[in-house]
C-alpha cells in the first residue's frame, strides 16, 4: 500500500472508527530496525492490523494488541520529528 493512497483517508479502525496509520516495512527506525510487516496501526487502542497481499485485514479479530515498548517505538515512527 502506498502512503499517498486515497484509500488510507477513508479506512478506519473497526473498533473505534478512528483513523489508522500506515506502517511500512521499508521505513527503518534508528537502531531498532524496520517494521516487520506492512500494517495499519491505531495508536489510541494500540492495535495493529496486517496488510496481506495489499489488502488491509480490518476485522476486529485480525488486529493484534501491541505491547507498551512496541507502542512507544511505533509512535516515534508515525510522529514527525519537529526541528
N, C-alpha and C positions, 0 to 999 in steps of 0.2 A: 504494500500500500504506500502511496506517495504522500508525503506531508502536505502537499498542496491539493490533495484530492478533495473536491467539494463534498464528497460523502462524509468526511470527517466532521463537517459542520452540523450535520443532521443526526449522526449516530449519538446515542445516549446510553447511559448505564441502565440496564434493565431493572435495577433495584431502586435507585433514587432519581432516575430520569435526568441526571445531570450530564454535563459534557465529559468526554473522555480524551485522554492524551495519547498520542501515538508514541510507542516505544520501538525504536528501530534497532536491529542488531548491529548496524554499521556505525552507531554513534558510541564511541568509547567514552568512559567516564574516568578519566585520570588513571590511577594505578589499579582501579578495581576491575578494569576491563569492560568489554561491551555488554550490552543487554543480551541475555542468552537467546531470545527468540522474539520475533516481531509480535507485538501485543498492543492492546489498548488498556490504559490504566485510569482508574478512578481513585485519586488521592484522598477524597473525602471518606470513602469506605475502605480504602486500602485493598482494593480488589483489582486483579489483573485478568484480562480476558484475552485468550490466544487468537491469533490470526492464522488460519490453516489454509494453505494454497490461495492466499489473497482474500479469504472470506472470514470476516470477524465472527467469532463464536460468542454471541451475546445472550445466550440463555443464562439465567441465574446460576444454574448448576455447572456451567462451563467456567465460571470465574473462580479464581483461587485467592484466598486471603494471603496478604504479603506480610511477613514478619517486620517488626519495628526497624531493624537495621537496613533491610531491603527497602522499606518505605522511605527512609531518610536518603538513601542512595538514589532512588528514583525521583524524589523531589528535587535533588540537585540537578538531575538530568533534564527534567522538564521545565525548571525555572531558569529564565535567562539571567545571566550574571550581569549586574549593573556595574558600569565603570566607576 
